[in-house]
Amino acid sequence: MAAEVFKTIGIPREHASLPVNRQAEWYTWSDEFRSLFKSWRSEVEKLPIKPELRHTLGGQRYDRTFSLPLSLVGNRALLGELKKFAQSLYNLEVAGKILLFSDLLDEDLDGKGLHFLLAVLRELLAQLCGDEACALYAPLGSVGKRRREFPLHADLYIPEVLFNIFDEISRDESGKSIFLRFADLQSLMALVPDVPDKVSALIRECTEGSSREDRFERLFTALHREPADWRKELEDAMYNRRLRIKMYSGQGYLINDRVWLHGREAPRRGISCRRLHRLIYNTRNLQERRRQWLGEGEH
């Protein structure tokens, strides 16, 4: 039987009444994967270096990833087990729903252990994808103690699956994660007068096919930065349609970044630079589709 990295769970009590649950399923680590964490914690203490940042596309914007050479993992049996669970991530079917997670951090897997683990899983996923640019454990931007929202957006890295695991998060109710389907955005745009054709075309470009480059800035500028009469009306409509959930430490979500816009409401307190860990990669189906798209683009 193939190793499974996740298992289904019930909705956590604090989230039971939220509308987002109609669009989501809840998971945690599988028992088999969790059984490795004690050994992994011991292995982390032996590793001679920390994960280091490196570029995957020669220094282009948004191409950096944390990296940890697999050769440094001395417990080769453990590395072999991790390969099985990386395969599970690669084979994952990521459809239209949001995958929500709880209890991902505990005494055997703390934030440090997760940091090292995701660096190794990133290396394994890059091997499975056969493309360094299609698996990233991406660093976060520096925010210091600023308190502000992060409007609905899509990261639009070259890979499509976004797996966010929250670490250092305040326990108050502020700073909720927000989501909106791209399909809902397109419906809302049809109701707002004077949305330029170029913006509609950009939305289609972001959700169809694949890409050779990051497109975050183009979409974010079009939706939130360009001064226009229609933009405020569209932002208000997006705000009213959004789904909201407060994610606490050890919780997280996994989405297809071409299906769901996501963001964050303003927190009351400062934002930690270790607020979350971000793994972005392509599954087998998405990588096969990307290869077909690139092949067609070369003829």
Solvent accessible surface area in square Angstrom, and as a share of the most:
residue,aa,sasa,rsa
1,M,241,1.08
2,A,78,0.60
3,A,27,0.21
4,E,98,0.44
5,V,1,0.01
6,F,20,0.08
7,K,81,0.34
8,T,98,0.57
9,I,54,0.27
10,G,58,0.56
11,I,79,0.40
12,P,22,0.14
13,R,222,0.81
14,E,101,0.45
15,H,5,0.02
16,A,61,0.47
17,S,107,0.69
18,L,48,0.24
19,P,64,0.40
20,V,0,0.00
21,N,24,0.12
22,R,183,0.67
23,Q,60,0.27
24,A,9,0.07
25,E,70,0.31
26,W,9,0.03
27,Y,37,0.14
28,T,7,0.04
29,W,1,0.00
30,S,4,0.02
31,D,88,0.46
32,E,104,0.47
33,F,0,0.00
34,R,64,0.24
35,S,82,0.53
36,L,23,0.11
37,F,2,0.01
38,K,124,0.53
39,S,52,0.34
40,W,1,0.00
41,R,109,0.40
42,S,54,0.35
43,E,8,0.04
44,V,8,0.05
45,E,119,0.53
46,K,147,0.62
47,L,20,0.10
48,P,96,0.61
49,I,68,0.35
50,K,147,0.62
51,P,11,0.07
52,E,105,0.47
53,L,72,0.36
54,R,90,0.33
55,H,93,0.42
56,T,22,0.13
57,L,58,0.29
58,G,81,0.78
59,G,43,0.41
60,Q,98,0.44
61,R,166,0.61
62,Y,75,0.28
63,D,1,0.01
64,R,103,0.37
65,T,0,0.00
66,F,41,0.17
67,S,11,0.07
68,L,0,0.00
69,P,64,0.40
70,L,24,0.12
71,S,92,0.59
72,L,53,0.26
73,V,0,0.00
74,G,58,0.56
75,N,60,0.31
76,R,131,0.48
77,A,80,0.62
78,L,8,0.04
79,L,4,0.02
80,G,28,0.27
81,E,60,0.27
82,L,1,0.01
83,K,97,0.41
84,K,106,0.45
85,F,5,0.02
86,A,0,0.00
87,Q,55,0.25
88,S,12,0.08
89,L,2,0.01
90,Y,7,0.03
91,N,70,0.36
92,L,38,0.19
93,E,125,0.56
94,V,23,0.13
95,A,74,0.57
96,G,24,0.23
97,K,86,0.36
98,I,0,0.00
99,L,13,0.06
100,L,0,0.00
101,F,0,0.00
102,S,9,0.06
103,D,91,0.47
104,L,0,0.00
105,L,34,0.17
106,D,55,0.29
107,E,144,0.64
108,D,22,0.11
109,L,0,0.00
110,D,78,0.41
111,G,16,0.15
112,K,103,0.44
113,G,7,0.07
114,L,0,0.00
115,H,40,0.18
116,F,9,0.04
117,L,1,0.01
118,L,1,0.01
119,A,0,0.00
120,V,0,0.00
121,L,1,0.01
122,R,0,0.00
123,E,21,0.09
124,L,6,0.03
125,L,0,0.00
126,A,4,0.03
127,Q,116,0.52
128,L,55,0.27
129,C,1,0.00
130,G,66,0.64
131,D,44,0.23
132,E,76,0.34
133,A,7,0.05
134,C,0,0.00
135,A,0,0.00
136,L,5,0.03
137,Y,4,0.02
138,A,3,0.02
139,P,23,0.14
140,L,39,0.20
141,G,49,0.47
142,S,102,0.66
143,V,20,0.12
144,G,49,0.47
145,K,180,0.76
146,R,120,0.44
147,R,158,0.58
148,R,131,0.48
149,E,95,0.43
150,F,71,0.30
151,P,34,0.22
152,L,8,0.04
153,H,6,0.03
154,A,1,0.00
155,D,12,0.06
156,L,0,0.00
157,Y,15,0.06
158,I,10,0.05
159,P,1,0.01
160,E,8,0.03
161,V,0,0.00
162,L,1,0.01
163,F,2,0.01
164,N,8,0.04
165,I,0,0.00
166,F,19,0.08
167,D,19,0.10
168,E,76,0.34
169,I,42,0.21
170,S,32,0.21
171,R,172,0.63
172,D,29,0.15
173,E,93,0.42
174,S,13,0.09
175,G,15,0.14
176,K,38,0.16
177,S,5,0.04
178,I,13,0.06
179,F,0,0.00
180,L,3,0.01
181,R,60,0.22
182,F,6,0.02
183,A,59,0.46
184,D,40,0.21
185,L,0,0.00
186,Q,73,0.32
187,S,59,0.38
188,L,11,0.05
189,M,15,0.07
190,A,87,0.68
191,L,135,0.67
192,V,11,0.06
193,P,86,0.54
194,D,121,0.63
195,V,22,0.13
196,P,41,0.26
197,D,123,0.64
198,K,138,0.59
199,V,2,0.01
200,S,34,0.22
201,A,43,0.34
202,L,16,0.08
203,I,1,0.01
204,R,116,0.42
205,E,74,0.33
206,C,2,0.01
207,T,40,0.23
208,E,109,0.49
209,G,32,0.31
210,S,12,0.08
211,S,8,0.05
212,R,129,0.47
213,E,94,0.42
214,D,36,0.19
215,R,8,0.03
216,F,25,0.10
217,E,45,0.20
218,R,115,0.42
219,L,1,0.01
220,F,18,0.08
221,T,44,0.25
222,A,6,0.05
223,L,0,0.00
224,H,22,0.10
225,R,128,0.47
226,E,56,0.25
227,P,128,0.80
228,A,40,0.31
229,D,143,0.74
230,W,16,0.06
231,R,50,0.18
232,K,128,0.54
233,E,87,0.39
234,L,0,0.00
235,E,45,0.20
236,D,60,0.31
237,A,25,0.20
238,M,4,0.02
239,Y,121,0.46
240,N,119,0.61
241,R,108,0.39
242,R,37,0.14
243,L,32,0.16
244,R,92,0.33
245,I,1,0.00
246,K,8,0.03
247,M,4,0.02
248,Y,13,0.05
249,S,61,0.39
250,G,3,0.03
251,Q,8,0.04
252,G,0,0.00
253,Y,7,0.03
254,L,0,0.00
255,I,0,0.00
256,N,11,0.06
257,D,3,0.01
258,R,14,0.05
259,V,41,0.24
260,W,2,0.01
261,L,0,0.00
262,H,8,0.04
263,G,8,0.08
264,R,43,0.16
265,E,32,0.14
266,A,51,0.39
267,P,17,0.10
268,R,147,0.54
269,R,144,0.52
270,G,38,0.37
271,I,15,0.08
272,S,35,0.22
273,C,86,0.51
274,R,142,0.52
275,R,27,0.10
276,L,26,0.13
277,H,16,0.07
278,R,40,0.15
279,L,1,0.00
280,I,3,0.01
281,Y,0,0.00
282,N,2,0.01
283,T,3,0.02
284,R,96,0.35
285,N,77,0.39
286,L,18,0.09
287,Q,4,0.02
288,E,75,0.34
289,R,102,0.37
290,R,17,0.06
291,R,115,0.42
292,Q,120,0.53
293,W,80,0.28
294,L,36,0.18
295,G,28,0.27
296,E,124,0.55
297,G,48,0.47
298,E,127,0.57
299,H,196,0.88
